[in-house]
Amino acid sequence: MQDEEQRTAAESADSSPIAPTQQDGPAVAEAEMALPEAPAMSDNAIQTLSTTVARAARHAELKPGQEPRRQMKVGRVVSDKMDKTVIIAVEYTRPHPLYKKAMKRTSKFAAHDEQNLCKMGDVVRIEETRPLSKTKRWVVREIIKRGVTA
């Protein structure tokens, strides 16, 4: 019985990556033996813990009451015919996939304009927000430059 216990103890000591050896000395061996064992955790608990830590790290830089940074774009108003909605054309350049020449591209965004202040030709700054309708996910934050009115 004692032989069996000694054999299993020796096997577990050999398989342990930080098993104390007699070369380290008795003081090191006693100190390593005194370390507490880590509590056993299930895979689900580890995954939940890592998700919680990741979420906390993402929001660590935010101050109380501060919203997360949202995407901003600058573009020109191309349509103001709808009530409280304007269409903003944002131009950007992309290299041609094969010839690498810079090409001008345009994206159109529907943006919310609460007071109907924007007119055709205005240059405005829009900010990303929650979905307001089927196509509106942007809000007009400021009018940078008024367009030429004829």
Sequence and secondary structure as in RCSB ss.txt:
>XXXX:A:sequence
MQDEEQRTAAESADSSPIAPTQQDGPAVAEAEMALPEAPAMSDNAIQTLSTTVARAARHAELKPGQEPRRQMKVG
RVVSDKMDKTVIIAVEYTRPHPLYKKAMKRTSKFAAHDEQNLCKMGDVVRIEETRPLSKTKRWVVREIIKRGVTA
>XXXX:A:secstr
 HHHHHHHHHHHHHH TT   TTT HHHHHHHHTS       HHHHHHHHHHHHHHHHTTT  TT      EEEE
EEEEEEETTEEEEEEEEEEE TTT  EEEEEEEEEEE TT    TT EEEEEE S  SSSEEEEEEEEEE     
